[in-house]
Amino acid sequence: MGLLGVGFRFGYPDLALLGAAAAIAVGCGVVFAVWRPRLGVERVAEPDRVGRGEPAAMTLTVRNTSKVRAANLVATDRVGSAAVPVPLLRLRPGRDTTVGYPVPTSRRGVVQVGPLRVTRTDPLGLLTLSRTYGGTAEVWVHPRIHQLRAVPAGMSRSLDGRVDKVPQGTITFDSLREYVVGDELKRVHWRSSAKVGELMVREQLDTSEPTIIVLLDDRAGAHPGREPESFEAACEAAASIIAAAVREDLPIALHLVSGHAKGPFLDVLTQAELREGDLTTTVRSLRQNRVGDTLVYLTGPGGRGDLSAVSGLKGAYPVVIAGLFGDPDAAPVSAGGAMIVIEAEDGEQFAGAWDGVRGW
């Protein structure tokens, strides 16, 4: 615009012509870059939940829903903190293109994928404009699971010596549910049935069934350091114990020192982060409620001094086990028979030591 003004003001036609050409180029660039193509974006994670180190892929389909113009696009997809280039050729109206790329699973956590960022540049390269399309998807990277052959059955066993795995017993009332064909009439709760207007049946549980309680120490003080590997190892140990209990059809519960674990256990471990917590309050609650008969406490170097407090739960829990991670140079812990202590550097070493324990 300056060249155009100077050319007209002082009578220099060459400058005016050059300025007019520049103004036309800028105007065309603005029109080209501002035009927003209509794109449909679909994502499919395959799979959306994997173990740490296992392969995962994202399939991205981009469709040009415009009816008039083809779209020349340069796109990148956000994967966690990294950007992945998406090769989009000239998309004609109504056409789509599908690309796939791996999702990094080297670290535990939830990997956010998306949105797609599309960049348009005019042919002369004067203007560049970026927009985002589509939503986001999540890939849950669970802690690595190590195979455990042994599972503590606690003190509750059947008369024939095997673990009692009957899911419904006749000892303790648990809840009410609707009557289904085949239920015994003696289990019908007539008073509740009269209030609800349909038959309600007592749901009962066998309290002799062994239950494993995994207590994960997620206090920042228990795992010193910026990115403590001891906490990752504790999460892997917790996931391995949970997987072994599920395989043996044993009830298991997960507790965090910072608070109650809500949701699927592996998802809880995936999102677990170091935060503030009070171990004394947690120990008091576990002693008062006694929610199982086998307690497994998993902590880091900073939790070494708290083992004595956890061993005090021996009276409420017949079997108390502690996993201590990330402190290989410290002196071995002697619990005096009150609890079993497994010291390991990582989850794999913990699994080997766990299977080597005799006499749960």
Secondary structure, 3 states (H helix, E strand, C coil): CHHHHHHHHHCCHHHHHHHHHHHHHHHHHHHHHHCCCCEEEEEEEECCEEECCCCCEEEEEEEECCCCCCECCEEEEEECCEEEEECCCCECCCCEEEEEEECCCCCCEEEEEEEEEEEEECCCCCCEEEEEECCCEEEEEECCCCCCCCCCCCCCCCCCCCCCCCCCCCCEEEEEEECCCCCCHHHECHHHHHHHCCCEEEEEECCCCCCEEEEECCEHHHCCCCCCHHHHHHHHHHHHHHHHHHHCCCCEEEEECCEECCCCHHHHHHHCCCECCCHHHHHHHHHHHCCCCEEEEEECHHHHHHHHHHHHHHHCCCEEEEEEECCCCCCCCCCCCCCEEEEECCHHHHHHHHHCCCCC
